[in-house]
Amino acid sequence: MNPILSEWLGLAIRWIHVITGIAWIGASFYFNWLLNHLIAAREGEEKGEERVVGELWAVHAGGFFKVQKRTLPPGQLPDPLHWFKWEAYWTWISGFALLVLVYYAGASAYLIDPAVADIRPATAIAIGIGSLVGSWFVYDGLWRSPLAHNRALCSAISCLLLVGLAWGLSRVFSGRGAYIHVGAVLGTLMVGNVHRVIMPAQRQLVAATQSGAEQDRALTRQAELRSLHNNYLTLPVLFVMISNHYPMTYGYRWNWVVLLVLFAVGAAVRHYFNVRHRRGNLASAWLLVLPAAVVALLAWFTAPAALAPDAAARKVSFARVQAVIDRRCVTCHSAHPTSPLFTSPPKDVMFDTASQIAARAAQIRTQVVVTRAMPLGNLTHMTREERELVARWIDQGGGTH
């Protein structure tokens, strides 16, 4: 595909993905907030078989709003009745389109790392798609099985399966590719919950109300449970969406552990907002303190080790470093890239001159030496010795003389 067309297509799809994702997450968070803030209805609210289950008042945009959750008598259905589904569907459709455009079309650069597993692009793509499809059937089957009656046990099994997925994908994909696929799996579970569980339950609820038939409470309970799952998966998925900007996470040698820890942080933050109004701010404040401590611990844990004294003592000339940068990095990071992947320097980072290289010494250390996220997919075959040379130059001051 023409690289300029590819970039514009990627921009359009990513924009759609962000817009629909905001709409889906916003609706999910709002309805969850409503459920957690409903209070018992005042007397006189019942009308025949119609009953107010809970209500709340809010002020917004210069007006007062009264929101109620009701049960409806048979045969009565308000019109229009608003549904929330296409936000979820288009978020997944656009996300999968991005996965194909970036990671599958550019598998050699973004998905495969020969240092992890030297596999062909077709094999990597098959593993990626297989993980999306297979994970849904495993997850859905587990939560429809008799084990689902014991939610604690089923939740523990789900967590262990997620650990296995993160570890397994990190053994076949690049760190960045593994992260995006774990996130894509969670996103697939979320949209699968909407399409296969929540929407059928809502259709049954509407049909039963129209016809006066008995509602299947089992379907409703399953929909409520899957909606809760989606609520807790949201922040982990959002982290994956921004993780490609932070190679110290996916570039770390135990990247799958970092991913799971940050998933736990996201779930804890979501839990805090779910329970803080029910249990009091003081009782749940530890759910915010703990993630902050965990992130600080991760920063310390993933920090690079210092060079050995003898290695640091060997003076490195800038000319040697510039020669390495010219061979391994300037194909992409130049005012006029020669790589077919880019028509302009990624993130406007250029290494055409000595001053440009020296100005980004700290960034070079993070992405080239510590995480080894660059060169992208190591397509230019930077060696371990070259990375160590760059590290010594930076530790000696990173100057141009």
C-alpha positions as CSV (number, residue, x, y, z in Angstrom):
1,M,0.0,0.0,0.0
2,N,1.2,3.5,-0.7
3,P,2.7,4.8,2.6
4,I,0.9,8.1,2.5
5,L,-2.4,6.4,1.9
6,S,-1.6,4.0,4.7
7,E,-0.9,6.8,7.1
8,W,-4.1,8.7,6.3
9,L,-6.1,5.5,6.5
10,G,-4.5,4.7,9.9
11,L,-5.4,8.2,11.1
12,A,-9.0,7.9,10.0
13,I,-9.4,4.4,11.6
14,R,-7.6,5.4,14.8
15,W,-9.8,8.5,15.1
16,I,-13.0,6.4,14.7
17,H,-11.6,4.0,17.3
18,V,-11.0,6.8,19.8
19,I,-14.4,8.4,19.2
20,T,-16.4,5.3,19.5
21,G,-14.3,4.1,22.4
22,I,-15.0,7.3,24.3
23,A,-18.8,6.9,23.6
24,W,-18.8,3.2,24.7
25,I,-16.7,3.8,27.9
26,G,-18.6,7.0,28.7
27,A,-21.9,5.2,28.6
28,S,-20.6,2.2,30.6
29,F,-19.1,4.4,33.3
30,Y,-22.2,6.6,33.5
31,F,-24.7,3.8,33.8
32,N,-22.4,2.1,36.4
33,W,-22.3,5.4,38.3
34,L,-26.1,5.6,38.1
35,L,-26.6,2.1,39.5
36,N,-24.2,2.9,42.4
37,H,-26.0,6.1,43.3
38,L,-29.7,5.2,43.0
39,I,-31.7,5.7,46.2
40,A,-35.0,4.3,47.2
41,A,-37.9,6.0,45.5
42,R,-40.2,8.3,47.5
43,E,-43.8,7.2,48.4
44,G,-46.4,7.7,45.7
45,E,-44.2,6.7,42.8
46,E,-45.8,3.4,42.1
47,K,-48.5,3.3,39.3
48,G,-50.3,0.1,39.0
49,E,-47.8,-2.6,38.2
50,E,-45.1,0.0,37.3
51,R,-42.7,0.5,40.1
52,V,-39.7,2.8,40.7
53,V,-36.7,0.7,41.8
54,G,-34.5,3.6,42.4
55,E,-33.9,7.3,41.5
56,L,-31.5,10.2,41.7
57,W,-31.4,13.9,41.1
58,A,-28.5,15.6,39.3
59,V,-27.6,19.1,38.1
60,H,-25.8,19.6,34.8
61,A,-25.5,22.2,32.1
62,G,-27.7,24.7,33.9
63,G,-30.6,22.3,34.6
64,F,-31.9,19.7,37.1
65,F,-32.4,16.1,36.0
66,K,-34.4,13.3,37.6
67,V,-33.3,9.7,36.6
68,Q,-35.3,6.7,37.6
69,K,-34.9,2.9,37.2
70,R,-38.4,1.3,36.8
71,T,-40.1,-2.0,36.2
72,L,-42.7,-1.9,33.5
73,P,-46.1,-3.7,33.4
74,P,-46.7,-6.1,30.6
75,G,-47.6,-4.5,27.2
76,Q,-46.3,-1.1,28.1
77,L,-43.1,0.0,26.4
78,P,-41.9,3.7,26.2
79,D,-41.2,5.1,22.7
80,P,-38.5,5.8,21.7
81,L,-36.4,3.4,23.7
82,H,-32.7,4.0,23.4
83,W,-30.3,1.1,23.0
84,F,-26.5,1.2,23.6
85,K,-24.7,-1.3,21.3
86,W,-23.2,0.3,18.2
87,E,-20.6,2.2,20.3
88,A,-19.2,-1.2,21.4
89,Y,-19.5,-2.7,17.9
90,W,-17.7,0.1,16.1
91,T,-15.0,0.3,18.8
92,W,-14.1,-3.3,18.2
93,I,-14.5,-3.1,14.4
94,S,-12.2,-0.1,14.2
95,G,-9.8,-1.6,16.7
96,F,-9.5,-4.8,14.6
97,A,-9.0,-2.8,11.5
98,L,-6.1,-1.0,13.1
99,L,-4.7,-4.4,14.3
100,V,-4.7,-5.5,10.6
101,L,-3.4,-2.3,9.2
102,V,-0.5,-1.8,11.7
103,Y,0.4,-5.2,13.2
104,Y,-0.6,-7.7,10.5
105,A,0.3,-5.6,7.4
106,G,3.5,-4.6,9.2
107,A,4.1,-7.9,11.0
108,S,7.9,-7.9,10.4
109,A,8.3,-4.6,12.1
110,Y,5.6,-4.5,14.8
111,L,4.6,-8.0,15.6
112,I,7.7,-10.2,15.2
113,D,10.9,-10.0,17.2
114,P,13.4,-12.7,15.9
115,A,15.1,-12.5,19.3
116,V,11.9,-13.8,20.9
117,A,10.6,-16.2,18.2
118,D,11.8,-16.4,14.6
119,I,8.5,-17.1,13.0
120,R,6.9,-16.2,9.7
121,P,4.4,-13.3,9.4
122,A,1.6,-15.7,8.4
123,T,2.3,-17.9,11.5
124,A,2.2,-14.8,13.7
125,I,-1.0,-13.5,12.2
126,A,-2.6,-16.9,12.6
127,I,-1.6,-17.0,16.3
128,G,-2.9,-13.5,16.8
129,I,-6.3,-14.2,15.3
130,G,-6.5,-17.6,17.0
131,S,-5.9,-16.0,20.4
132,L,-8.9,-13.6,19.8
133,V,-11.3,-16.3,18.7
134,G,-10.1,-19.0,21.1
135,S,-10.1,-16.7,24.2
136,W,-13.8,-15.8,23.7
137,F,-14.9,-19.5,23.6
138,V,-12.8,-20.3,26.6
139,Y,-14.1,-17.3,28.6
140,D,-17.7,-17.7,27.6
141,G,-17.7,-21.4,28.2
142,L,-16.2,-21.0,31.6
143,W,-18.8,-18.4,32.7
144,R,-21.7,-20.5,31.4
145,S,-20.4,-23.6,33.1
146,P,-21.5,-24.9,36.5
147,L,-18.3,-23.3,37.9
148,A,-19.9,-19.9,37.4
149,H,-22.1,-20.5,40.5
150,N,-18.9,-20.0,42.5
151,R,-17.9,-16.6,41.3
152,A,-14.7,-16.4,43.4
153,L,-13.4,-19.7,41.9
154,C,-14.4,-18.7,38.4
155,S,-12.7,-15.3,38.8
156,A,-9.5,-17.0,40.0
157,I,-9.5,-19.3,37.0
158,S,-10.1,-16.4,34.7
159,C,-7.1,-14.5,36.2
160,L,-4.9,-17.6,35.8
161,L,-6.0,-17.9,32.2
162,L,-5.1,-14.2,31.6
163,V,-1.7,-14.8,33.2
164,G,-1.1,-17.8,30.9
165,L,-2.2,-15.7,27.9
166,A,0.1,-12.8,28.7
167,W,3.0,-15.2,29.3
168,G,2.3,-17.2,26.2
169,L,2.0,-14.3,23.8
170,S,5.2,-12.7,25.2
171,R,7.0,-15.9,24.1
172,V,6.0,-15.6,20.4
173,F,5.5,-11.9,19.7
174,S,7.5,-8.7,20.2
175,G,6.7,-7.0,23.5
176,R,4.6,-4.4,21.7
177,G,2.8,-7.1,19.7
178,A,2.1,-9.2,22.8
179,Y,0.7,-6.2,24.7
180,I,-1.6,-5.2,21.8
181,H,-2.9,-8.7,21.5
182,V,-3.7,-9.2,25.2
183,G,-5.6,-5.9,25.0
184,A,-7.4,-7.0,21.8
185,V,-8.4,-10.2,23.5
186,L,-9.9,-8.3,26.4
187,G,-11.6,-6.0,24.0
188,T,-13.0,-9.0,22.1
189,L,-14.4,-10.4,25.4
190,M,-16.0,-7.1,26.1
191,V,-17.7,-6.8,22.8
192,G,-18.6,-10.5,22.9
193,N,-20.3,-9.9,26.2
194,V,-22.4,-7.1,24.6
195,H,-23.3,-9.0,21.4
196,R,-23.8,-12.5,22.8
197,V,-25.0,-11.9,26.4
198,I,-26.1,-8.4,27.2
199,M,-28.0,-7.6,24.0
200,P,-29.9,-10.9,23.9
201,A,-31.0,-10.4,27.5
202,Q,-32.2,-6.9,26.7
203,R,-34.1,-8.1,23.7
204,Q,-35.8,-10.8,25.8
205,L,-36.6,-8.2,28.4
206,V,-38.3,-6.0,25.8
207,A,-40.1,-8.9,24.2
208,A,-41.4,-10.2,27.5
209,T,-42.6,-6.7,28.5
210,Q,-44.4,-6.3,25.2
211,S,-46.1,-9.7,25.3
212,G,-46.7,-9.9,29.0
213,A,-44.6,-13.1,29.3
214,E,-42.4,-14.0,32.3
215,Q,-38.9,-12.5,32.1
216,D,-36.0,-14.9,32.2
217,R,-34.2,-13.7,35.3
218,A,-31.2,-16.0,34.6
219,L,-30.5,-14.0,31.4
220,T,-30.8,-10.7,33.3
221,R,-28.4,-11.9,36.0
222,Q,-25.9,-13.1,33.4
223,A,-26.1,-9.8,31.5
224,E,-25.5,-7.9,34.8
225,L,-22.5,-10.0,35.5
226,R,-21.0,-9.6,32.1
227,S,-21.6,-5.8,32.3
228,L,-19.6,-5.8,35.5
229,H,-16.8,-7.8,33.8
230,N,-16.7,-5.1,31.1
231,N,-16.6,-2.4,33.7
232,Y,-13.4,-3.9,35.3
233,L,-11.7,-4.6,32.0
234,T,-12.0,-1.1,30.7
235,L,-9.0,0.5,32.4
236,P,-6.7,-2.4,31.5
237,V,-7.7,-2.1,27.9
238,L,-7.2,1.6,27.9
239,F,-3.6,1.1,29.2
240,V,-2.9,-1.2,26.3
241,M,-4.1,1.4,23.9
242,I,-1.5,3.9,25.1
243,S,1.3,1.4,26.0
244,N,3.1,1.7,22.7
245,H,4.2,5.1,23.8
246,Y,6.0,3.7,26.8
247,P,8.6,1.1,25.8
248,M,9.9,0.7,29.3
249,T,6.8,-1.4,29.9
250,Y,6.7,-3.8,26.9
251,G,10.5,-3.6,26.3
252,Y,11.3,-5.0,29.7
253,R,12.5,-8.6,29.8
254,W,9.6,-9.6,32.1
255,N,7.1,-7.5,30.1
256,W,4.2,-9.8,30.8
257,V,4.6,-9.4,34.5
258,V,4.6,-5.6,34.1
259,L,1.5,-5.9,32.0
260,L,-0.4,-7.9,34.5
261,V,0.7,-5.7,37.4
262,L,-0.6,-2.6,35.6
263,F,-3.8,-4.5,34.7
264,A,-4.3,-5.1,38.5
265,V,-3.6,-1.4,39.1
266,G,-6.3,-0.4,36.5
267,A,-8.8,-2.9,38.1
268,A,-8.1,-1.5,41.6
269,V,-8.7,2.1,40.4
270,R,-12.0,1.0,38.8
271,H,-13.0,-0.8,42.0
272,Y,-12.3,2.3,44.0
273,F,-14.7,4.3,41.9
274,N,-17.3,1.5,42.2
275,V,-17.2,1.3,46.0
276,R,-16.2,4.6,47.3
277,H,-19.7,6.0,47.6
278,R,-21.0,2.8,49.2
279,R,-18.3,2.2,51.8
280,G,-17.0,5.7,52.3
281,N,-13.9,7.4,51.0
282,L,-11.6,6.6,53.9
283,A,-12.5,2.9,53.8
284,S,-11.6,2.6,50.1
285,A,-8.7,5.1,49.9
286,W,-6.1,2.4,50.0
287,L,-7.3,1.3,46.5
288,L,-5.7,4.5,45.2
289,V,-2.7,4.5,47.5
290,L,-1.7,0.9,46.6
291,P,-1.6,1.5,42.8
292,A,0.6,4.6,43.3
293,A,3.0,2.5,45.4
294,V,3.0,-0.3,42.8
295,V,3.8,2.1,40.0
296,A,6.7,3.5,42.0
297,L,7.9,0.0,42.7
298,L,7.7,-0.8,38.9
299,A,9.8,2.3,38.1
300,W,12.5,1.1,40.5
301,F,12.3,-2.5,39.4
302,T,12.6,-1.8,35.7
303,A,15.4,0.8,36.1
304,P,18.5,-0.1,34.1
305,A,21.6,-1.5,35.9
306,A,24.7,0.7,36.0
307,L,27.6,-0.3,33.7
308,A,30.5,-2.1,35.2
309,P,33.4,0.3,36.2
310,D,35.8,-1.1,33.6
311,A,33.2,-0.8,30.8
312,A,32.3,2.8,31.9
313,A,36.0,3.7,31.9
314,R,36.6,2.9,28.3
315,K,36.2,6.2,26.5
316,V,33.8,6.2,23.5
317,S,34.2,8.8,20.8
318,F,31.1,10.4,19.4
319,A,32.2,9.5,15.9
320,R,31.8,5.8,16.7
321,V,28.3,6.4,18.1
322,Q,27.2,8.5,15.2
323,A,28.3,5.8,12.8
324,V,26.1,3.3,14.6
325,I,23.1,5.8,14.6
326,D,23.7,6.4,10.9
327,R,23.6,2.6,10.1
328,R,20.8,1.6,12.4
329,C,18.5,4.5,13.0
330,V,18.7,7.2,10.3
331,T,16.8,5.0,7.8
332,C,13.6,6.0,9.7
333,H,14.7,9.0,11.9
334,S,15.7,11.4,9.2
335,A,14.1,14.4,7.5
336,H,13.9,12.2,4.5
337,P,13.5,8.5,5.6
338,T,14.7,5.8,3.3
339,S,12.6,3.1,5.1
340,P,9.5,2.2,3.2
341,L,7.6,2.3,6.5
342,F,7.7,6.0,6.8
343,T,7.3,9.1,4.7
344,S,8.3,11.5,7.6
345,P,10.4,10.9,10.7
346,P,8.4,9.0,13.4
347,K,7.3,11.4,16.2
348,D,9.5,14.1,14.4
349,V,12.6,12.5,15.9
350,M,15.6,13.0,13.6
351,F,19.3,12.0,13.9
352,D,20.7,13.7,10.8
353,T,23.1,15.9,12.8
354,A,25.3,15.6,15.8
355,S,23.3,18.1,17.8
356,Q,20.1,16.2,17.1
357,I,21.6,12.9,18.4
358,A,23.1,14.5,21.5
359,A,19.8,16.3,22.4
360,R,18.0,12.9,22.6
361,A,20.7,10.9,24.4
362,A,18.3,10.1,27.3
363,Q,15.6,8.9,25.0
364,I,18.1,6.9,23.0
365,R,19.2,5.1,26.1
366,T,15.6,4.2,27.1
367,Q,14.5,3.0,23.7
368,V,17.8,1.5,22.3
369,V,19.7,0.3,25.3
370,V,17.2,-0.4,28.2
371,T,14.0,-1.6,26.4
372,R,15.5,-2.4,23.0
373,A,12.3,-1.2,21.5
374,M,14.3,0.5,18.8
375,P,15.2,0.0,16.0
376,L,11.7,-1.0,15.3
377,G,11.5,-4.8,15.1
378,N,15.4,-4.5,14.9
379,L,14.9,-4.4,11.2
380,T,18.4,-2.8,10.8
381,H,20.0,-5.6,13.0
382,M,21.6,-3.5,15.7
383,T,23.9,-5.7,17.7
384,R,24.3,-6.1,21.4
385,E,27.9,-4.6,21.2
386,E,26.5,-1.5,19.4
387,R,23.9,-1.0,22.1
388,E,26.5,-1.3,24.8
389,L,28.7,1.2,22.9
390,V,25.8,3.7,22.9
391,A,25.2,3.1,26.6
392,R,28.8,3.8,27.5
393,W,28.8,7.0,25.4
394,I,25.6,8.2,27.2
395,D,27.0,7.3,30.7
396,Q,30.1,9.3,29.8
397,G,28.1,12.4,29.2
398,G,26.6,12.0,25.8
399,G,28.7,14.8,24.3
400,T,29.7,15.3,20.6
401,H,33.4,15.5,21.3
